[in-house]
Amino acid sequence: MTEAAPVIETDILIVGAGPVGMTLALAIRASGAPLRVRLLDARKRGSHAGDPRALALSHGTRQLLEPLNAWNAAAGTPIHDIHVSQSGGFGRTVITREEQGVPALGYVMRYGDLAAALAARIADDQVLDECSLHGIELRRDHVIATVERGTDTHRIRAGLVVHAEGTPADSADVRVADYRQHAVLAEVRPQPAHGNRAWERFTPDGPLALLPIGNDYSVVFTVPPHKADALMAMSDAAFLDALQRQFGNRLKFTATSPRARFPLALRLRRELVAEREVWIGNAAQTLHPVSGQGFNLGIRDAWELASQLVNRDADMLGSVAELDRYGAGRQLDRFGSALFTDGIVRSFSNNLLPLKLARGLGLIALDACKPARKFVAGRMIWGARNWL
Ligand SMILES: Cc1cc2nc3c(=O)[nH]c(=O)nc-3n(C[C@H](O)[C@H](O)[C@H](O)COP(=O)(O)OP(=O)(O)OC[C@H]3O[C@@H](n4cnc5c(N)ncnc54)[C@H](O)[C@@H]3O)c2cc1C
């Protein structure tokens, strides 16, 4: 580090200008708190457009994005109902928006459209893009972050560093459970039209989700890594055949986009806060994508942190006691979401006959029991607010 490197002054430095980091920046601004916020990101600004994910955003997430003027209504396809079933076994249920009393159970939006709507609200000079964080030095009343951008080194003096840089690497600070599953993603054209219905189909390989997006379905095809290798290598026609076999014959699939894949693991950071540092979004917890909880949980992290920072002056930003209150307040939501997704993956991703029977009975019970359906739907629509 060179002492001659220019120093940028800010109150809050957000590392990672992904959807969660940008939501935090906008929520702090909307709160009216007189705090200066800078973001930095490893990627070039605008490169989120190429991300292959389509995210199911809950009704609660829409309610958080709207006041930030970051809800891109035109890019979201509403989900009217969700059909849940298991392949090769009995039992199914359908959750509908009418029964839950909401305009939509959720909305499917491409990651790129979500990120673009957020980025449009953030000034160019607030973001240092194509940067890597080299180190953080803790001083008595601030931190100095050293950042490299090409051949330049910047030093950023901040009262608080918020880590929103996405899925953490393996380290002693992170508990990891590898699902030995990969998600293969594609957009496919259904016949007949999807009618705003989402499908969650549990197979012994892992969950298969179809989310309506525009006229197509965004497919999340979860399989063991060797099967993901095979799905990625197939011709389009062979991929559509494989999808059809896994899904069954309720719909036909006639065309597909190129595919992408993501390895899946549960990653939970042991501590959410340290002196003058806090972790949110995927940097705090990375979940299995089943039932679409990850971003919906991350935006609640951002919202809660912004609400806690609103009454603090710049000197109090890094107080461990204050940050601990944030960390303690997030535990129920994050562990609830992790248990919910982990429980679904572990109990459904196998072919054991007794479990298959139990799952079938569970789906029949869910279909017959409105309060149970309301509980499951509430988790998708509101997250932990459902039972708080
Ligand atoms: C297949 C799949 C399907 C999913 N479906 C859903 C769904 O339906 N609903 C849902 O709610 N969630 C879903 N998720 C989860 C969702 O994608 C994440 O929870 C969400 O993207 C987290 O946002 P984030 O901003 O925390 O992290 P990210 O989206 O990972 O963004 C992190 C940002 O930090 C930047 N960065 C990374 N490293 C550094 C660094 N060292 N320095 C600076 N910047 C850095 C990156 O460039 C990026 O801009 C899914 C995930 C997968 C894999």
PDBQT file of the ligand as one rigid body, heavy atoms in Angstrom, charges set to zero:
ROOT
HETATM    1  C1  LIG A 401     -30.002 -20.972  -9.814  1.00  0.00    +0.000 C 
HETATM    2  C2  LIG A 401     -30.415 -19.919  -8.831  1.00  0.00    +0.000 A 
HETATM    3  C3  LIG A 401     -31.741 -19.526  -8.758  1.00  0.00    +0.000 A 
HETATM    4  C4  LIG A 401     -32.141 -18.575  -7.813  1.00  0.00    +0.000 A 
HETATM    5  N1  LIG A 401     -33.464 -18.239  -7.738  1.00  0.00    +0.000 NA
HETATM    6  C5  LIG A 401     -33.866 -17.348  -6.802  1.00  0.00    +0.000 A 
HETATM    7  C6  LIG A 401     -35.233 -16.972  -6.705  1.00  0.00    +0.000 A 
HETATM    8  O1  LIG A 401     -36.078 -17.482  -7.448  1.00  0.00    +0.000 OA
HETATM    9  N2  LIG A 401     -35.588 -16.058  -5.765  1.00  0.00    +0.000 N 
HETATM   10  C7  LIG A 401     -34.672 -15.506  -4.914  1.00  0.00    +0.000 A 
HETATM   11  O2  LIG A 401     -35.051 -14.683  -4.059  1.00  0.00    +0.000 OA
HETATM   12  N3  LIG A 401     -33.359 -15.834  -4.977  1.00  0.00    +0.000 NA
HETATM   13  C8  LIG A 401     -32.944 -16.744  -5.893  1.00  0.00    +0.000 A 
HETATM   14  N4  LIG A 401     -31.619 -17.069  -5.978  1.00  0.00    +0.000 N 
HETATM   15  C9  LIG A 401     -30.661 -16.429  -5.048  1.00  0.00    +0.000 C 
HETATM   16  C10 LIG A 401     -30.266 -15.022  -5.531  1.00  0.00    +0.000 C 
HETATM   17  O3  LIG A 401     -29.684 -15.076  -6.813  1.00  0.00    +0.000 OA
HETATM   18  C11 LIG A 401     -29.275 -14.418  -4.520  1.00  0.00    +0.000 C 
HETATM   19  O4  LIG A 401     -29.781 -14.546  -3.227  1.00  0.00    +0.000 OA
HETATM   20  C12 LIG A 401     -29.027 -12.941  -4.823  1.00  0.00    +0.000 C 
HETATM   21  O5  LIG A 401     -28.465 -12.783  -6.109  1.00  0.00    +0.000 OA
HETATM   22  C13 LIG A 401     -28.095 -12.363  -3.768  1.00  0.00    +0.000 C 
HETATM   23  O6  LIG A 401     -27.782 -11.033  -4.080  1.00  0.00    +0.000 OA
HETATM   24  P1  LIG A 401     -26.437 -10.389  -3.518  1.00  0.00    +0.000 P 
HETATM   25  O7  LIG A 401     -26.453  -8.965  -4.004  1.00  0.00    +0.000 OA
HETATM   26  O8  LIG A 401     -26.306 -10.670  -2.073  1.00  0.00    +0.000 OA
HETATM   27  O9  LIG A 401     -25.253 -11.215  -4.213  1.00  0.00    +0.000 OA
HETATM   28  P2  LIG A 401     -24.880 -11.334  -5.742  1.00  0.00    +0.000 P 
HETATM   29  O10 LIG A 401     -26.100 -11.344  -6.597  1.00  0.00    +0.000 OA
HETATM   30  O11 LIG A 401     -23.951 -12.498  -5.849  1.00  0.00    +0.000 OA
HETATM   31  O12 LIG A 401     -24.055  -9.998  -6.046  1.00  0.00    +0.000 OA
HETATM   32  C14 LIG A 401     -22.785  -9.829  -5.476  1.00  0.00    +0.000 C 
HETATM   33  C15 LIG A 401     -22.091  -8.642  -6.140  1.00  0.00    +0.000 C 
HETATM   34  O13 LIG A 401     -20.792  -8.503  -5.534  1.00  0.00    +0.000 OA
HETATM   35  C16 LIG A 401     -19.801  -8.419  -6.551  1.00  0.00    +0.000 C 
HETATM   36  N5  LIG A 401     -18.573  -8.996  -6.007  1.00  0.00    +0.000 N 
HETATM   37  C17 LIG A 401     -18.247 -10.295  -5.859  1.00  0.00    +0.000 A 
HETATM   38  N6  LIG A 401     -17.040 -10.418  -5.275  1.00  0.00    +0.000 NA
HETATM   39  C18 LIG A 401     -16.585  -9.164  -5.067  1.00  0.00    +0.000 A 
HETATM   40  C19 LIG A 401     -15.403  -8.632  -4.498  1.00  0.00    +0.000 A 
HETATM   41  N7  LIG A 401     -14.434  -9.425  -4.035  1.00  0.00    +0.000 N 
HETATM   42  N8  LIG A 401     -15.267  -7.303  -4.442  1.00  0.00    +0.000 NA
HETATM   43  C20 LIG A 401     -16.234  -6.483  -4.923  1.00  0.00    +0.000 A 
HETATM   44  N9  LIG A 401     -17.378  -6.933  -5.463  1.00  0.00    +0.000 NA
HETATM   45  C21 LIG A 401     -17.543  -8.250  -5.525  1.00  0.00    +0.000 A 
HETATM   46  C22 LIG A 401     -20.361  -9.178  -7.732  1.00  0.00    +0.000 C 
HETATM   47  O14 LIG A 401     -19.781  -8.709  -8.932  1.00  0.00    +0.000 OA
HETATM   48  C23 LIG A 401     -21.856  -8.846  -7.626  1.00  0.00    +0.000 C 
HETATM   49  O15 LIG A 401     -22.158  -7.643  -8.298  1.00  0.00    +0.000 OA
HETATM   50  C24 LIG A 401     -31.188 -18.013  -6.920  1.00  0.00    +0.000 A 
HETATM   51  C25 LIG A 401     -29.848 -18.402  -6.994  1.00  0.00    +0.000 A 
HETATM   52  C26 LIG A 401     -29.464 -19.343  -7.936  1.00  0.00    +0.000 A 
HETATM   53  C27 LIG A 401     -28.020 -19.764  -8.002  1.00  0.00    +0.000 C 
ENDROOT
TORSDOF 0
